[in-house]
Amino acid sequence: MSDISFSALTPQIGSAVVGLNFGQPVSDADSAALERELADRCVVVARGQELAPGQLIAFSRRRMHRTTITGTRPVFDAAA
């Protein structure tokens, strides 16, 4: 696993991720950590990422699942 870390943006919501390059393949462990953080903090910001549109689409298809909001928590749809 890479050395990714998260820092809270506010006491209640949001985190910034450091040490993750979305333009490169993301490991299953890092993807799981990112998804857990998103579920816990609702917003994850990745600063300094310079992705071409194709790289963003590839990352989204490869690792992120469609989310829907139910109440106050996102629900990850692994079938998406």
N, C-alpha and C positions, 0 to 999 in steps of 0.2 A: 504494500500500500504506500502511496506517496505521503508526503508530509503536508496534507491539507489541514487547515484550521479555520475556525469560525469565530467571529467576534460580534457581540451584540451591537446593534445599531441604536436601540432604545431598550429600556428595561422590559417592555412588554412585547415588542414585535420587531422582526427584522434581524438579519445577520449578514455580515460580509464574509465571503469565502476567500481565503488566501492559499496559494499554492496549487491551484487547479487550472490547467490550461484547457479550455473548452475546444480548442482547435486540434487537440490530440485525442487519441482514444482514451476514454475514462474507464478505469478498472471497475469491476463489479463492486468491490469494497468501497471505493470512493463514490460511486453512484449511489450506493445504499446510504452512505453517510450524508450525502447531499440531500437525498429524499427525506431522510429522518429529520434533518435540520429544517427543511422546508415545511414538513408537517408540524414540527414543534414551534417554529417562529413565523410561519406564513409567508415570509418574503426572504429571499436570498439574493444578495447583490454580489456580482462578480465584476470588480473594477479592473480596468486595464485590458480587457479582452478585445482583440481586434480580429473579428471573424468576417470572412466573406459570407454572403448570403448562403452559398452552398454548404459551407462549414457549419453554420448555425442550423440549417435544416438537417444535416447529417447527424449532428449532436442530438438534436431533438428526437429524431427517429431512433437513434441508437440507445439512448439512455432515459429520456424523460417520458413519463406516462401522462396520458390525458388526465386532468384533474377536474373534479366537480366539487362545488362547495355545498356541504350539507351542515347546516348549523354554523359552527365557527371553525370547522376543520376541513381541510381538503381531503378528498378520498382518491387514492391512486387506483387507476384502472389498469391492471397489468395486461389486460387483453387488448388494450389500445395499440 
